[in-house]
Amino acid sequence: MIKLLRKIHWVYCLLCLSLIFILFWPFYYWFTRHPRYYGILNKFRTVHSFTAAALSGIFFNFEFEKALDKNQTYIFCANHTSNLDIIIFCVLASGRYHFMGKEELMKNPLLGIFFTTIDIAVSRASKISSFRAFKKAGDNLESGMSLIIFPEGKIDNAYPPVLQDFKSGPFRLAIEKNIPIVPVSITNIWKIMWDDGSKYGTRPGIVDVYVHEPILTSILAVENDEVLKNDVYNKINSKLV
């Protein structure tokens, strides 16, 4: 019975996301036409994400180790266990921000319009694609757009989830561009929706998100990217165990 209810809730969640997307589509289409509109576009993404989650009975409890500067450009790094992770950051981040994710998202009916415009799609199997993606991300950071990335690179098959090894790209980028990194621990989202929700369904609940103090990179050399990567990994993992 519980499994059936979770499946029904999953369908309801998708319905909420889809209906609001259809309602917002004309605005999404217009505001993805040019980067000067990306700040407004993200306001719509925030409203879309919060409203769809609230209608589904899903709410977010953010705990900040230190308040973030709304005028500062950041690289947000988080663990990745659910498609809802994107919604969390649409609520958490502010201003001009963008995601980096797998190239399959370009064909996603809800996310495709973003991953062909504001967001960056990357092929995990192609070094050239990865180079181009991080080059574009670096240019965006220099223009004041924060980057949201999940350094595990994918949602792993482990259930319950275990934090997987991180890719080095975002940490080298943070040092090269002198951008602070914000580690984020999303502690229990997998209990509400794991992966895309198709296997175990979803349920209402409160998602606990711990936002660690930003790590400054100005004093680090590029050769310290592994040290930075391990530091971020340990901070994120400290709230998951």
C-alpha positions in Angstrom: 0.0 0.0 0.0 2.8 2.4 0.9 4.6 1.6 -2.4 1.4 2.4 -4.3 0.9 5.7 -2.5 4.5 6.7 -3.2 3.9 5.9 -6.9 0.8 8.0 -6.9 2.6 10.9 -5.3 5.4 10.6 -7.8 2.9 11.0 -10.7 1.4 14.0 -8.8 4.9 15.6 -8.4 5.5 15.2 -12.1 2.1 16.7 -12.9 2.8 19.7 -10.7 6.2 20.3 -12.3 4.8 19.9 -15.8 1.7 22.1 -15.4 3.7 25.0 -14.0 6.3 24.5 -16.8 3.6 24.8 -19.4 2.3 27.9 -17.7 5.8 29.5 -17.6 6.9 28.2 -21.0 6.3 31.5 -22.9 8.5 33.3 -20.3 11.1 30.6 -20.4 11.2 30.8 -24.1 11.6 34.6 -24.1 14.1 34.8 -21.3 16.4 32.1 -22.6 16.9 34.1 -25.9 19.7 36.3 -24.5 22.1 36.2 -21.5 21.0 39.6 -20.4 17.7 38.1 -19.3 19.2 35.2 -17.3 18.7 36.9 -14.0 14.9 37.2 -14.7 14.8 33.7 -16.0 16.2 32.4 -12.7 13.5 34.2 -10.8 11.0 32.2 -12.7 12.9 29.0 -12.1 12.9 29.8 -8.4 9.1 30.4 -8.3 8.5 27.3 -10.4 10.6 25.1 -8.2 9.3 26.3 -4.9 5.7 26.2 -6.0 5.8 22.7 -7.5 7.6 21.4 -4.4 5.2 23.1 -2.0 2.2 21.7 -3.9 3.7 18.3 -3.6 4.2 18.7 0.1 8.0 19.0 -0.2 9.7 21.8 1.8 13.3 22.8 2.4 15.1 23.5 5.6 18.3 25.4 4.9 21.0 25.7 7.6 23.9 28.1 6.8 27.2 27.8 8.5 27.8 31.4 7.4 25.5 33.7 5.5 26.3 33.9 1.8 27.0 37.2 0.0 24.3 37.7 -2.6 26.7 39.8 -4.7 29.4 37.2 -4.7 30.0 34.7 -7.5 30.3 31.1 -6.2 30.8 27.5 -7.3 28.3 25.4 -5.4 29.3 21.7 -5.0 26.8 19.2 -3.6 26.2 15.5 -3.3 23.7 14.2 -5.9 21.1 11.5 -5.1 17.9 12.9 -6.6 16.5 14.8 -9.5 15.1 17.2 -6.9 18.6 18.4 -6.2 18.1 20.8 -9.1 15.0 22.2 -7.5 16.8 22.7 -4.2 19.4 24.9 -5.9 16.8 26.9 -7.9 15.5 27.8 -4.4 18.9 28.3 -2.7 20.8 30.2 -5.4 20.0 33.8 -6.4 20.7 36.1 -9.2 22.6 34.9 -12.3 23.5 31.2 -11.8 23.7 28.2 -14.0 24.0 24.4 -13.8 26.4 21.9 -15.3 25.0 18.5 -16.0 25.0 15.5 -18.3 24.3 16.0 -22.0 21.2 13.7 -21.7 19.4 16.6 -20.0 19.3 18.5 -23.3 16.6 16.0 -24.4 14.7 16.3 -21.1 11.2 17.7 -21.8 11.4 20.0 -18.8 15.1 20.8 -18.6 16.1 20.7 -22.2 15.3 24.4 -22.8 17.7 25.4 -20.1 20.5 22.9 -21.0 20.5 24.2 -24.5 20.8 27.8 -23.4 21.7 29.0 -19.9 23.0 25.7 -18.4 25.9 23.7 -19.7 25.6 20.1 -20.9 28.7 17.8 -20.9 29.4 14.3 -22.2 31.0 12.2 -19.5 32.6 10.1 -22.2 34.3 12.9 -24.1 37.3 14.8 -23.0 36.7 17.4 -25.7 33.2 18.0 -24.4 34.4 18.3 -20.9 37.1 20.8 -21.9 34.6 22.9 -23.8 32.1 22.8 -20.9 34.6 24.0 -18.3 35.8 26.7 -20.7 32.3 28.0 -21.1 31.7 27.7 -17.3 34.9 29.7 -16.7 33.7 32.4 -19.1 30.4 32.5 -17.3 32.0 32.8 -13.9 34.1 35.7 -15.1 30.8 37.4 -16.2 29.4 37.0 -12.7 27.3 33.8 -13.1 27.6 31.3 -10.2 28.0 27.7 -11.1 26.1 24.8 -9.6 27.7 21.4 -10.1 27.5 17.9 -8.7 31.1 16.7 -8.7 30.2 13.0 -8.4 29.2 13.4 -12.0 26.0 11.3 -11.8 23.5 9.7 -9.4 25.1 6.4 -8.4 23.2 3.1 -8.3 23.9 2.6 -4.6 20.8 2.6 -2.4 20.9 3.9 0.3 23.3 6.3 -1.4 27.0 6.6 -0.5 29.0 9.7 -1.5 31.1 8.7 -4.6 34.5 10.0 -5.7 34.6 13.6 -7.0 35.8 14.7 -10.4 38.6 17.3 -10.3 37.3 19.8 -12.9 35.3 22.2 -10.7 38.1 22.5 -8.1 40.8 23.3 -10.7 38.3 25.8 -12.2 37.7 27.4 -8.8 41.4 28.0 -8.3 42.0 29.2 -11.8 39.2 31.8 -11.6 39.7 32.6 -7.9 36.0 31.7 -7.1 35.0 30.6 -3.6 33.5 27.1 -3.4 30.4 26.5 -1.3 30.1 22.8 -0.2 26.4 21.8 0.3 25.2 18.6 2.0 21.8 17.5 1.0 21.2 15.0 3.8 17.9 13.2 3.3 16.4 14.0 -0.2 16.9 10.4 -1.3 14.3 9.4 1.3 11.8 11.6 -0.4 12.8 11.0 -4.0 15.8 8.8 -5.0 17.1 9.3 -8.5 14.1 10.1 -10.8 11.6 8.6 -8.4 10.5 5.9 -10.9 11.7 3.0 -8.8 10.6 3.8 -5.3 8.2 6.7 -5.9 8.2 9.8 -3.8 6.6 11.2 -0.6 6.0 14.6 1.1 8.5 15.7 3.6 11.1 18.2 4.7 14.5 18.2 3.0 17.4 19.2 5.2 20.2 21.1 3.4 23.4 22.2 5.2 25.3 25.0 3.4 28.9 25.0 4.6 31.0 28.1 4.9 32.5 29.2 1.5 36.1 28.0 0.9 38.3 30.8 -0.5 40.6 29.8 -3.3 42.7 32.9 -3.7 45.7 31.5 -1.8 45.7 28.2 -3.6 47.8 27.1 -6.5 46.3 25.0 -9.3 48.4 22.1 -8.1 46.3 22.2 -4.9 43.2 21.1 -6.7 43.3 17.6 -5.2 43.7 19.1 -1.7 40.7 21.3 -2.3 38.7 18.4 -3.7 39.3 16.3 -0.7 38.5 19.2 1.7 35.1 19.7 -0.1 34.4 16.0 -0.1 35.0 15.7 3.6 32.9 18.7 4.5 29.9 17.4 2.5 30.3 13.9 3.8 30.5 15.0 7.4 26.8 15.9 7.3 25.8 12.7 5.5 27.0 10.1 8.0 
